[in-house]
């Protein structure tokens, strides 16, 4: 079995051997010195230096470079951490590269060790080139090659991230990472998933399922916050023979603080921007049997026009409550179960007076259009006035989970 420490194809770089011309020069110099001696064999005034005190490059041990992957190894796991070490010297250069690019890493322990900080690509041939120097300045170069294991798509899980790159969102927007294959080792993945913001705000990951993780701050985002999401799971073992397929980095911004306060008892919506009340709008919400949920909701999607069919929310075709409307305007989704804010010109007479909808929040066409134009994904809609609570898993219901409970949803809690 080959040693796990490889120092293959190493070669020392010392001083060049002297040629004939150098020898002639040296002989001439010796002749001049002999002419100036007093017969003792020493140069006058030299003090008779002891040869035992002289240290030359040849007397210093050469540096030894080792790599923790055997030369010509095959089937190397993609989560392998590549390590290079220099004994009797320090590393001056380490490059680990494949056709896909260079692997990031760091020098440690005063330059005696190098450790990779990124995953490897599957089915790729890598070359490790390391150069070390001893105390006399002699260089040693070591080259190792290896090939990683090949993986199919059914062995790699891909992370999708919301918000999108460059998107401006509302203050209630959670960071959502969705994987197309289950993650069993959620703690390992979470160690490689990071959210940073300016200004900094405390927050936590919360695993909704084995394929979805959310991150939110403890309080609503501060307006104007800049956020960076780094999901560095490429090559990280997810468990069950599955590995992260790719790293993802997304930067987004938080816009003005839009918080819409809906009271189902008074049939009104108060629209706030950065704490200032802009308008109070008459609305209608769900009637008996179709009660609108109370709690904190977040705008998930926007549609200038959307077909709404009662069958999608469990109301059978042909029933007295059935509906199928092709062109509902200014629709904004609040829950996965089908609650929207939208224009409802057919209920204007009830808006501000009674609840007559099937659970959605209806406004006049003009009011709905005004609200739609100012709204973004992630804007907050806070509902009160009903005895039906919002389910945390119904859409982006993260804000309905108390903070201490939310934190326990982290795999690292």
C-alpha positions as CSV (number, residue, x, y, z in Angstrom):
1,X,0.0,0.0,0.0
2,X,1.4,3.4,-0.9
3,X,2.2,5.8,1.9
4,X,-0.4,8.5,2.5
5,X,2.4,11.0,2.6
6,X,3.8,11.6,-0.8
7,X,7.0,13.4,-1.6
8,X,7.4,12.3,-5.2
9,X,9.6,13.7,-7.9
10,X,11.4,16.0,-5.5
11,X,14.7,17.6,-6.5
12,X,17.0,19.9,-4.6
13,X,18.3,23.1,-6.1
14,X,21.8,23.9,-4.8
15,X,24.7,26.0,-6.0
16,X,25.9,25.3,-9.5
17,X,29.0,23.1,-9.9
18,X,32.1,25.1,-10.8
19,X,33.5,24.6,-14.3
20,X,37.2,24.6,-15.5
21,X,37.3,28.4,-15.7
22,X,36.3,28.7,-12.1
23,X,39.0,26.3,-11.2
24,X,41.7,28.3,-12.9
25,X,40.6,31.5,-11.1
26,X,40.7,29.7,-7.8
27,X,44.3,28.4,-8.5
28,X,45.4,31.9,-9.4
29,X,44.0,33.2,-6.1
30,X,45.8,30.5,-4.1
31,X,49.1,31.5,-5.8
32,X,48.6,35.1,-4.7
33,X,47.8,34.1,-1.1
34,X,50.9,31.9,-1.0
35,X,53.1,34.9,-2.0
36,X,51.8,36.8,1.0
37,X,52.2,34.1,3.7
38,X,54.7,34.2,6.5
39,X,55.4,30.5,6.4
40,X,52.7,29.5,8.8
41,X,50.1,28.7,6.1
42,X,47.8,31.5,7.3
43,X,47.1,34.9,5.9
44,X,48.7,37.5,8.1
45,X,46.1,39.1,10.4
46,X,43.5,36.4,9.7
47,X,43.4,35.3,13.3
48,X,43.4,31.5,12.4
49,X,39.6,30.9,12.0
50,X,38.5,27.5,13.1
51,X,37.0,25.4,10.2
52,X,34.6,23.8,12.7
53,X,32.8,27.2,13.2
54,X,32.1,27.5,9.4
55,X,28.6,26.5,8.3
56,X,28.1,26.0,4.6
57,X,25.0,25.3,2.5
58,X,26.1,21.8,1.9
59,X,26.1,21.1,5.6
60,X,22.5,22.1,6.1
61,X,19.8,19.4,5.7
62,X,17.6,19.8,2.6
63,X,13.9,20.5,3.2
64,X,11.5,17.6,2.8
65,X,8.0,18.2,1.3
66,X,5.2,15.7,1.9
67,X,1.6,15.7,0.6
68,X,-1.3,13.8,2.3
69,X,-2.4,12.4,-1.1
70,X,-0.4,9.6,-2.6
71,X,1.1,10.3,-6.1
72,X,-1.0,8.9,-8.9
73,X,-3.9,8.2,-6.5
74,X,-7.3,7.6,-8.0
75,X,-10.8,7.8,-6.6
76,X,-9.8,10.5,-4.2
77,X,-13.0,11.8,-2.4
78,X,-14.1,15.3,-3.4
79,X,-14.3,16.3,0.2
80,X,-10.6,15.5,0.8
81,X,-8.7,18.3,2.5
82,X,-5.4,18.5,0.7
83,X,-2.4,19.1,3.1
84,X,1.2,19.9,2.3
85,X,4.0,19.9,4.9
86,X,7.6,21.0,4.9
87,X,10.1,19.4,7.3
88,X,13.4,21.2,7.9
89,X,12.2,24.2,5.9
90,X,9.3,26.4,5.0
91,X,6.9,26.4,2.1
92,X,7.4,29.3,-0.3
93,X,4.7,28.2,-2.8
94,X,1.9,25.7,-3.0
95,X,-0.4,25.4,-6.1
96,X,-3.1,22.8,-6.4
97,X,-4.8,23.0,-9.8
98,X,-7.0,21.1,-12.2
99,X,-8.5,22.2,-15.5
100,X,-11.4,23.7,-13.5
101,X,-9.1,26.1,-11.8
102,X,-6.9,26.6,-8.7
103,X,-7.9,25.2,-5.2
104,X,-7.9,27.8,-2.5
105,X,-5.8,27.2,0.6
106,X,-3.8,28.8,3.4
107,X,-0.2,28.6,4.8
108,X,-0.2,27.8,8.5
109,X,2.3,27.3,11.4
110,X,4.8,29.7,10.1
111,X,4.8,28.5,6.6
112,X,5.5,24.8,7.5
113,X,2.0,23.6,6.5
114,X,-0.5,24.4,3.7
115,X,-4.2,23.3,4.0
116,X,-6.9,23.5,1.2
117,X,-10.0,25.5,2.0
118,X,-12.2,24.5,-0.9
119,X,-13.7,21.3,-2.2
120,X,-12.5,19.3,-5.2
121,X,-14.3,18.7,-8.5
122,X,-15.4,15.2,-9.3
123,X,-13.6,13.2,-12.0
124,X,-10.8,15.7,-12.2
125,X,-7.0,15.3,-12.4
126,X,-5.1,17.5,-9.9
127,X,-1.5,18.6,-9.8
128,X,0.1,19.6,-6.5
129,X,3.3,21.7,-6.9
130,X,5.0,22.7,-3.7
131,X,8.3,24.5,-3.2
132,X,10.1,24.7,0.1
133,X,13.4,26.3,1.3
134,X,15.8,25.3,4.0
135,X,17.6,27.7,6.3
136,X,20.5,28.1,3.7
137,X,18.1,29.1,1.0
138,X,18.2,25.8,-0.9
139,X,14.9,25.0,-2.7
140,X,13.2,21.7,-3.0
141,X,10.3,21.2,-5.4
142,X,7.7,18.4,-5.0
143,X,5.0,17.5,-7.6
144,X,2.1,15.1,-6.9
145,X,-0.8,14.2,-9.2
146,X,-4.1,12.5,-8.3
147,X,-7.6,12.0,-9.7
148,X,-10.8,12.5,-7.8
149,X,-13.8,10.2,-7.7
150,X,-16.4,10.6,-10.5
151,X,-19.9,11.5,-9.4
152,X,-23.2,11.5,-11.3
153,X,-26.0,14.1,-10.8
154,X,-27.8,11.7,-8.5
155,X,-24.8,12.0,-6.2
156,X,-24.7,15.8,-6.1
157,X,-27.1,18.2,-4.5
158,X,-27.4,21.7,-6.1
159,X,-28.2,24.8,-3.9
160,X,-30.7,27.3,-5.2
161,X,-30.7,30.7,-3.3
162,X,-33.3,33.3,-2.8
163,X,-33.2,36.3,-3.0
164,X,-31.7,36.6,-6.4
165,X,-28.3,38.2,-7.2
166,X,-28.7,42.0,-7.0
167,X,-32.4,41.9,-5.9
168,X,-33.8,44.6,-3.6
169,X,-36.2,43.0,-1.1
170,X,-38.4,43.9,1.8
171,X,-37.4,43.9,5.5
172,X,-39.1,40.5,6.2
173,X,-37.3,38.5,3.4
174,X,-35.6,35.4,4.7
175,X,-32.6,33.9,3.0
176,X,-33.8,30.6,1.5
177,X,-31.5,27.8,0.3
178,X,-33.2,24.9,-1.5
179,X,-31.3,21.7,-2.3
180,X,-32.5,19.4,-5.1
181,X,-31.4,16.3,-3.1
182,X,-31.8,15.7,0.6
183,X,-29.0,16.8,3.0
184,X,-28.6,14.3,5.8
185,X,-25.5,15.9,7.4
186,X,-27.1,19.3,7.9
187,X,-24.5,20.3,10.5
188,X,-21.7,19.8,8.0
189,X,-23.5,21.8,5.4
190,X,-24.4,24.6,7.8
191,X,-20.7,25.1,8.7
192,X,-20.2,26.1,5.1
193,X,-23.2,28.4,4.8
194,X,-22.7,32.0,5.9
195,X,-24.8,35.2,5.8
196,X,-23.1,38.5,6.5
197,X,-24.6,42.0,6.4
198,X,-23.8,45.7,6.7
199,X,-24.8,46.8,9.2
200,X,-24.3,43.5,11.0
201,X,-27.5,42.0,12.5
202,X,-27.7,38.8,14.5
203,X,-29.5,35.9,12.9
204,X,-29.8,32.1,12.6
205,X,-30.3,29.2,10.1
206,X,-33.4,27.2,10.5
207,X,-33.9,23.9,8.6
208,X,-37.4,23.6,7.3
209,X,-36.7,20.2,5.9
210,X,-33.8,18.1,4.6
211,X,-34.0,20.1,1.3
212,X,-34.6,23.6,2.6
213,X,-32.8,25.9,5.1
214,X,-33.9,29.5,5.9
215,X,-31.9,32.3,7.6
216,X,-33.4,35.4,9.1
217,X,-32.3,38.1,11.4
218,X,-33.6,38.3,15.0
219,X,-35.7,41.3,14.1
220,X,-36.8,42.6,10.7
221,X,-33.9,43.7,8.5
222,X,-32.8,47.3,8.9
223,X,-33.8,49.3,5.8
224,X,-30.8,49.8,3.5
225,X,-28.9,46.7,4.7
226,X,-26.5,45.1,2.2
227,X,-26.4,41.3,2.5
228,X,-24.0,38.6,1.2
229,X,-24.9,34.9,1.2
230,X,-22.0,32.4,0.8
231,X,-23.1,28.8,0.4
232,X,-19.7,27.1,0.0
233,X,-20.9,23.4,-0.1
234,X,-19.0,22.3,-3.2
235,X,-17.5,18.9,-2.4
236,X,-19.0,18.8,1.1
237,X,-20.4,15.4,2.1
238,X,-24.2,15.7,2.6
239,X,-24.5,12.1,3.8
240,X,-25.9,9.0,2.0
241,X,-23.2,9.2,-0.6
242,X,-24.3,12.7,-1.8
243,X,-22.0,15.7,-2.0
244,X,-22.5,19.4,-2.6
245,X,-22.4,20.2,-6.3
246,X,-21.5,23.8,-6.4
247,X,-20.7,26.9,-4.3
248,X,-23.1,29.8,-4.6
249,X,-22.6,33.5,-3.7
250,X,-25.5,36.0,-3.7
251,X,-25.5,39.6,-2.8
252,X,-28.7,41.6,-2.3
253,X,-30.0,44.7,-0.7
254,X,-32.9,45.6,1.6
255,X,-35.1,48.4,0.5
256,X,-37.4,50.7,2.5
257,X,-39.2,49.2,5.5
258,X,-42.7,48.4,4.1
259,X,-45.0,47.0,6.8
260,X,-48.7,46.6,6.1
261,X,-51.0,46.2,9.1
262,X,-54.3,44.4,8.4
263,X,-57.1,44.3,10.9
264,X,-59.8,41.8,9.8
265,X,-62.2,43.2,12.4
266,X,-62.1,46.8,11.3
267,X,-61.6,45.8,7.6
268,X,-58.7,48.2,7.2
269,X,-55.1,48.0,6.0
270,X,-52.6,50.6,7.3
271,X,-49.6,51.0,4.9
272,X,-46.3,52.1,6.6
273,X,-43.0,53.0,5.0
274,X,-40.0,53.5,7.3
275,X,-42.5,53.9,10.2
276,X,-44.6,56.6,8.5
277,X,-48.3,55.9,7.8
278,X,-48.9,56.5,4.1
279,X,-52.5,55.4,3.6
280,X,-55.3,53.6,5.3
281,X,-57.1,51.3,2.8
282,X,-60.5,49.7,3.1
283,X,-60.3,45.9,2.6
284,X,-62.2,42.7,2.9
285,X,-60.8,39.4,4.2
286,X,-62.1,35.8,4.5
287,X,-65.7,35.1,5.4
288,X,-66.9,32.3,7.8
289,X,-65.5,29.0,6.7
290,X,-62.7,30.7,4.8
291,X,-61.2,32.7,7.6
292,X,-58.0,34.6,6.8
293,X,-55.0,33.7,9.0
294,X,-53.7,36.0,11.6
295,X,-49.9,36.4,12.0
296,X,-46.9,37.7,10.1
297,X,-46.9,37.1,6.3
298,X,-44.3,38.0,3.7
299,X,-45.0,38.8,0.1
300,X,-43.6,35.9,-1.9
301,X,-44.6,36.6,-5.5
302,X,-46.2,39.4,-7.6
303,X,-48.4,39.0,-10.6
304,X,-49.8,41.9,-12.6
305,X,-52.5,39.5,-13.7
306,X,-53.3,36.0,-12.5
307,X,-55.9,33.3,-13.0
308,X,-57.5,32.2,-9.8
309,X,-59.4,28.9,-9.7
310,X,-61.0,27.6,-6.5
311,X,-60.0,24.1,-7.3
312,X,-56.4,25.0,-6.4
313,X,-57.5,25.8,-2.8
314,X,-59.7,22.7,-2.4
315,X,-63.1,24.1,-3.5
316,X,-64.5,21.7,-6.0
317,X,-65.8,22.7,-9.4
318,X,-69.6,23.0,-9.4
319,X,-69.9,23.8,-5.7
320,X,-71.7,26.9,-4.5
321,X,-68.4,28.5,-3.5
322,X,-66.5,27.6,-6.8
323,X,-64.9,30.4,-8.8
324,X,-62.6,30.7,-11.8
325,X,-61.4,34.2,-12.7
326,X,-58.9,34.6,-15.5
327,X,-57.6,38.1,-15.0
328,X,-57.3,39.0,-11.3
329,X,-55.2,42.1,-11.2
330,X,-52.3,43.2,-8.9
331,X,-52.1,39.8,-7.1
332,X,-49.4,39.3,-4.4
333,X,-49.0,35.9,-2.8
334,X,-48.7,35.7,1.0
335,X,-49.0,31.9,1.6
336,X,-48.4,28.6,-0.1
337,X,-52.0,27.7,0.6
338,X,-53.3,30.5,-1.7
339,X,-53.8,33.7,0.3
340,X,-53.2,36.8,-1.8
341,X,-53.7,40.5,-1.7
342,X,-55.3,41.5,-5.0
343,X,-57.8,43.8,-6.7
344,X,-61.4,42.7,-6.1
345,X,-63.7,45.2,-7.9
346,X,-66.6,42.8,-7.3
347,X,-66.4,43.4,-3.5
348,X,-65.9,47.1,-3.3
349,X,-69.2,47.6,-1.6
350,X,-68.1,45.3,1.2
351,X,-64.6,46.7,1.5
352,X,-64.1,48.5,4.8
353,X,-67.4,47.0,6.1
354,X,-67.5,43.2,5.9
355,X,-65.5,40.0,5.2
356,X,-66.8,38.3,2.1
357,X,-63.7,36.7,0.4
358,X,-62.5,33.1,0.4
359,X,-59.5,34.1,2.5
360,X,-57.7,36.6,0.3
361,X,-57.4,40.3,1.1
362,X,-59.4,42.3,-1.5
363,X,-59.0,46.0,-2.4
364,X,-60.3,48.3,-5.1
365,X,-58.5,48.1,-8.4
366,X,-56.9,51.6,-7.8
367,X,-55.8,50.8,-4.3
368,X,-54.5,47.4,-5.2
369,X,-52.5,48.9,-8.1
370,X,-51.0,51.6,-5.9
371,X,-49.9,49.0,-3.3
372,X,-48.6,46.6,-6.0
373,X,-46.4,49.4,-7.5
374,X,-44.6,50.1,-4.2
375,X,-44.3,46.5,-2.9
376,X,-41.4,44.1,-3.2
377,X,-40.8,40.4,-2.3
378,X,-40.1,40.3,1.4
379,X,-42.4,43.2,2.4
380,X,-44.2,42.4,5.6
381,X,-48.0,42.1,6.1
382,X,-49.1,41.7,9.7
383,X,-52.6,40.4,10.3
384,X,-54.8,40.5,13.4
385,X,-58.5,40.1,14.1
386,X,-59.1,36.4,13.5
387,X,-58.9,33.2,15.5
388,X,-57.1,31.3,12.8
389,X,-53.3,31.4,13.3
390,X,-50.7,31.5,10.5
391,X,-48.8,28.3,10.2
392,X,-45.0,28.8,10.2
393,X,-44.5,26.4,7.2
394,X,-47.2,28.0,5.1
395,X,-45.1,30.0,2.8
396,X,-42.4,32.2,4.4
397,X,-43.9,32.1,7.9
398,X,-40.5,32.4,9.7
399,X,-41.6,35.4,11.7
400,X,-44.3,33.4,13.4
401,X,-41.7,31.3,15.2
402,X,-40.4,32.8,18.5
403,X,-36.7,33.6,18.2
404,X,-35.5,31.1,20.8
405,X,-37.4,28.4,19.1
406,X,-36.2,29.5,15.7
407,X,-32.6,29.2,16.8
408,X,-33.1,25.6,17.8
409,X,-33.9,24.8,14.1
410,X,-30.2,25.3,13.4
411,X,-28.3,22.1,13.0
412,X,-25.5,23.6,15.1
413,X,-27.7,24.7,18.0
